[in-house]
Amino acid sequence: MSFSHINKKGNPKMVNVSDKKVTKRTAIARGTMFLGREVVSHFSNDELMTKKGPVFQTAIIAGIQGVKKTSELIPMCHPLLISGVDIDISIVDEESVEVECKVTIEGKTGVEMEALTGVNIACLTIYDMCKSISQEMVIKEVKLIEKTGGKSEIKND
């Protein structure tokens, strides 16, 4: 098996996608974040207001920014013209939340890394905004749930 990001000399390269067809592509990533009862007990109407502002709303905006910056953070990712980003954060139980990020483009390469980055940045923002309450939080099980529109389709849910 060969890696697509390594050239014949063994050096890193960005994959050439110029011969690929433009298709509608989507990716959905999801992550679970343990906050602990202490943090979740401060939520009211599915939101937590801190001195830094509304936690989920801020995390959603940060996640969207993360999606747009993915090619600057991950060296072999192509800069993409993102068509849409939808991030949803929900309380799963008295200790955890779930973050889901769906990214859509019309392009020649997939958006899995963008969706995964969106989830991670949203979770890191939640951590940052809630760390004054507890440092026991854990970001866990961030994974690709679905990928459509390329040569391979994935459904992991």
Secondary structure, 3 states (H helix, E strand, C coil): CCCCCECCCCCECCCCCCCCCCEEEEEEEEEEEECCHHHHCCCECCECEECCEEHHHHHHHHHHHHHHHHHHHCCCCCCCCEEEEEEEEEECCCCEEEEEEEEEEEECCCCHHHHHHHHHHHHHHHHHHHCCCCCCCEEEEEEEEEEECCCCCEECC
